Amino acid sequence: MSSMLTHAIRNLPASSAWAARVFARSLSCSSQLQAAAVQPKSKKTLAKSGVKNIVVVEGVRIPFLQSGTSYVDLMPHDLARAALQGLLNRTSVPRDVVDYIVYGTVIQEVKTSNVAREAALGAGFSDKTPAHTVTMACISSNQAMTTGVGMIAAGQCDVVVAGGVEFMSDIPIRHSRKMRKTLLTLNRAKTLGQKLSLVSKIRPDYFAPELPGVTEFSTNETMGHSADRLAAAFAVSRLEQDEYALRSHTLAKKAQDEGLLLDVVPFKVPGKDTVTKDNGIRPSSMEQMGKLKPAFVKPYGTVTAANSSFLTDGASAILLMSEEKALAMGYKPKAYLRDFTYVSQDPKDQLLLGPTYATPKVLEKAGLTLADIDVFEFHEAFAGQILANLKAMDSDWFAQNYMGRKSKVGAPPLEKFNNWGGSLSLGHPFAATGCRLVITAAHRLKKEGGQYALVAACAAGGQGHAMIVELYPQ
């Protein structure tokens, strides 16, 4: 399929001038949009008869940090606990009102496999409050949120806390399979002779550890390699990717400096200073970015460290309620969570195309068109990935040959797209990103005067998610 894509899609617009134009336009438009709040457009609500309205009361995250920095001596549940405590402090919601807690994570710490439960207990929630952990790669907190939505919609709960946590500073490193098998057998040995016999069979190569990697199990390919091939298939140049990455960092720095990243809560790291902001936002220059060598496909690849999201530590949490419960408790919700969808496709050649497949499905479910969306928040795993998705969405050929559609859905306009930065600049703690996308969408709707936001993300395994967020009446 990759060669077919490459041949057919090379005819799509793919010049670096395109990236330069949208980069300049998005900076200009986002600046105008953020200068002052605009009155929301008059559009009908997406409320459905007989279906509960489910609202976002608040969402927070501790600062997203590059792995190996200030959080390095902690554990995943420490980060999740901090996010939960930040949510409690900001909302003053009584702990005993929360019916259920759901957290997402990708790289599990074996000592706290149900990190939701450990973090909840650490944050002071009652031991009577159930909590469970989900995993769906980069859309794990998306799954946590929609699990909460389902529980509230089904009438099982009124108040759910969802979130996600990732800790890349200390990931599990296993013994080799041979060593694990020997040790487990040794544990069952009953006599000294049996134990000595097993120990004598250990060889030096048994001690070689199994180092983890961000690799697809089914294809044994890293996501970086997949992103490189995807960029090549859709004729996304190195220049375009660097320009988009620079756009992300520039917009994130602007949002950070202007105090727009309202979801960030300070975290007093034990034994260290209080962390107050993300530390991966680093606007560079095209010249400096151009000096970096390909990170995955060498020597001719286009994906580099500068146009990829970095390994990140972080956690997020979001408070979901039925609208009735929120109003009864005196809260003014930020947004409604409306229609959502999950998609899956080929994990080899279409690993990172989740937003392309999910976007038209969620729009159709909600009865909306691309033109109805005021704010777009898409996960940026790699600049090449996000640009390939935009080109795929704007391709009739791809829609007809791979999506079973008569025509394209169209590409989101860049002046509405990730205006406060994205995963390339803010960081991407795998399982925590989904909550960031949703609460950022809600904040942008209020700031920019829109009514509907579309949140979308890709995930390992060739999966993806999209959701419609509707601004709560102001």
C-alpha positions, 0 to 999 in steps of 0.5 A: 500500500505504501508504494501505491500511496506514494505514487498517487499522492505525489500529485497532491499540493506538497510544496514548502511554500504551502507550509510557510503560508499556513504558518504565517496565516495561523500565527496572524489569525490566532493572534487576532482571535486571542486578542479579545473574546468574540461572542459565540456564533449562534448555532443549535445545541447538539443535545439529544432527546432522552440522552443525558447531557454530560459536562466537563466541570474542570480539567487540569494537568501538572506541567509536562516535562521532558523525561529525565528532568525534575520528575526523575525520582518519582513514580507514575502514581506520584504524578497522577496523585498530583494531578488529582490533588490539583483537580480537587484544589481547583474545584473544591469537589468533595472527595466522597461525591466522586462515584468512580475514577478511571485513569489511562496509562501506556507503560505500566509500572508493575508495582502499581499496575492499577495506577488509578487506584493507587493515585486515588488512595494517595490523593485522599479519596475514600477507599470505597471509591472504585478506580480502574486503569485502561490502556489504548496507547496514546488515546488512553485518557480519551478512553478513560474519559469516554468510559466515564461518559458511558457510566454517566449516560447509563445512569450508573454514576453522576460524578466521574474523574478521568485522567491519564499518566505517563512516566518515561523517566523510569520504565520497566526493563526486564531480564531476558526470557531465558533468565526469567524462566530460570528464576521462576523455575528456581523459585519452585525448586525444593532441594539444594541440588535442584537449585544448584543444577538450575544455577549452573545452567545460567550463561552470560547472555542470560544477563542481557536485559530486554530494553523497551522501545516505542515499537509496534508488536505486530510489525516490530517497527518503531512509530518513528519509522512509521511516521517517516514512511507516512511522510514519504507516502504523502510527499511531506518534505523535511522543510514542511515538517520543520516549519510545522514544528516551529509553528507548534513551538512558537504558538505554545510559547506565545500561549504560555507567556500570555497565560492561556494554558489554564489547565496547568497546575503547579506541582511541588516535587518532593525534595525539589522546587515547585514546577510551574510550567512545561519545559519542552517548549523551545522555539528554535530556528529553521537553520538550527532545525535543519542541522539535525540528522534523521532520527529513524530512517537513515540517511534519507529520512525526514523525521528528526528529533526537532519535528517529533514529540519528545519522551515526556513525563506528566499526568492530567485529570478531568472532572465529568458530571451529568449536567443536572448534578453539576448545576445542583452542586453550583458549578458552571460547566466549561463544555459538553462532551458530545459524540465520539468515535474510535477507529482502527486500521492497518497498523503497518501502513496506516498506523498514524492516520487515526484522525483522518478516519475518525473525523468524518465519522464523528462529524456525521454522527453529530450532524456537522460539517467541517465548516461548523467546527470553530476549534481543532485540537489534534494530537501531534505525534510527529510533524510528518504525521499531522501533515500527512493526515491533513493531506489525506483528509483533503484527498478525494483519491484517498477517500475513495480508495481507502475510506469508502467515501465518495469525496474527501472531508477536507482539511481543517483550516490552519487558523483554527488548528492547534493555536496554543501549540500541541504535543510537539511543543507542550509534550506528549506523556502518552496517556495524559494527552487526551485530557489536555486536548479536551480541556484546551478545546474548551478553553479555546472555545471560550477565548475565541468565541466558538461553539464546537471543537473537534478533538482527534488523536492517533494511537499505536496499533493503527487506532484513533479517536475523535470527539465533539466538544460543545461550549457550555452557554456563557 
